[in-house]
Amino acid sequence: MDFLVNAVKAYFDRSWSREDMMSLATIPQNDRTSLNRVYLTLYWAMMCSSYGSFLHLFWELGGLLPVFLTVASVLRLHFTSPQRVMKRVSLLMISALFFGASVVPFTKYFFTTDQM
């Protein structure tokens, strides 16, 4: 147990100062490329989630099926090898699509008005 605690402490023991965080120095090209890929992946995951919400709102795609498909695709994503990057990205997009379709009933519930 002490090993785990020490590992967490070592991870968070960074020698960063405020100047390091506020620095406007150029970012190395390989770091910039990596950040661009990460943020582009997050952007497309949000777009897939929005498209899933659109499908549910206008075509009534829904019920419990998107919830089960979200769980299944996230589990498949978890057990896919990290070396299969394109498969993992496509599974992430599929799970985002089904997640967007499965949260629409909550948004309908929260944004409906009571007509008294």
C-alpha positions in Angstrom: 0.0 0.0 0.0 2.9 2.4 0.7 4.2 1.8 -2.8 0.9 3.0 -4.2 0.8 6.1 -2.0 4.4 6.9 -2.9 3.7 6.4 -6.6 0.8 8.9 -6.4 2.9 11.4 -4.5 5.8 11.1 -7.0 3.3 11.6 -9.8 2.0 14.9 -8.3 5.4 16.1 -7.1 6.1 18.4 -10.0 8.6 21.3 -9.9 6.4 23.7 -11.8 6.3 27.3 -10.9 3.8 30.0 -11.8 6.2 31.3 -14.4 6.2 27.9 -16.1 2.5 27.8 -16.3 2.1 31.4 -17.6 5.0 31.1 -20.1 4.3 32.1 -23.7 7.3 30.3 -25.1 6.8 28.2 -28.2 5.6 24.6 -27.8 7.8 22.0 -29.4 6.4 20.6 -32.7 5.9 17.0 -31.5 4.0 18.3 -28.4 1.9 20.5 -30.6 1.1 17.7 -32.9 0.1 15.5 -30.0 -2.1 18.2 -28.5 -3.8 18.8 -31.9 -4.7 15.1 -32.1 -6.1 15.0 -28.6 -8.2 18.2 -29.0 -9.4 17.1 -32.5 -10.5 13.7 -31.1 -12.4 15.5 -28.3 -14.0 17.8 -30.8 -15.2 15.0 -33.0 -16.4 13.0 -30.0 -18.6 16.0 -29.0 -19.8 16.3 -32.6 -20.8 12.6 -32.6 -22.6 13.1 -29.3 -24.5 16.0 -30.7 -25.4 14.0 -33.8 -26.7 11.2 -31.5 -28.9 13.7 -29.7 -30.1 15.0 -33.0 -31.0 11.5 -34.1 -32.9 10.9 -30.9 -34.8 14.2 -30.9 -36.0 14.1 -34.5 -36.1 10.4 -35.4 -37.0 9.1 -32.0 -34.0 6.7 -31.9 -33.9 5.7 -28.4 -35.2 3.8 -25.5 -32.8 1.5 -23.6 -31.0 0.4 -26.7 -28.6 3.4 -26.9 -27.8 3.0 -23.2 -26.9 -0.7 -23.7 -24.9 0.1 -26.9 -23.0 2.8 -25.1 -22.0 0.5 -22.3 -21.1 -2.3 -24.8 -19.0 0.1 -26.9 -17.2 1.5 -23.9 -16.4 -2.0 -22.6 -15.2 -3.0 -26.1 -13.0 0.2 -26.1 -11.6 -0.8 -22.7 -10.6 -4.2 -23.9 -9.1 -3.2 -27.2 -5.4 -3.2 -27.5 -3.7 0.3 -27.3 -1.8 -0.5 -30.5 -5.0 -0.5 -32.5 -5.5 3.3 -32.4 -7.9 3.7 -35.3 -10.2 1.0 -33.9 -10.1 2.7 -30.5 -10.9 6.1 -32.0 -13.8 4.7 -34.0 -15.2 2.9 -30.9 -14.9 6.2 -29.0 -16.9 8.0 -31.7 -19.6 5.2 -31.7 -19.9 5.3 -27.9 -20.2 9.1 -28.1 -22.9 8.8 -30.6 -24.9 6.4 -28.6 -24.2 8.4 -25.4 -25.7 11.5 -27.1 -28.7 9.5 -28.1 -29.2 8.1 -24.6 -29.0 11.4 -22.6 -31.8 13.1 -24.6 -34.6 11.9 -22.3 -32.8 13.7 -19.4 -32.5 16.9 -21.5 -36.1 16.7 -22.5 -37.1 16.3 -18.8 -34.9 19.2 -17.6 -36.0 21.6 -20.4 -39.7 21.0 -20.6 -42.1 23.5 -19.0 -45.1 22.6 -17.0 -48.3 23.9 -18.5 -50.7 24.7 -15.7 
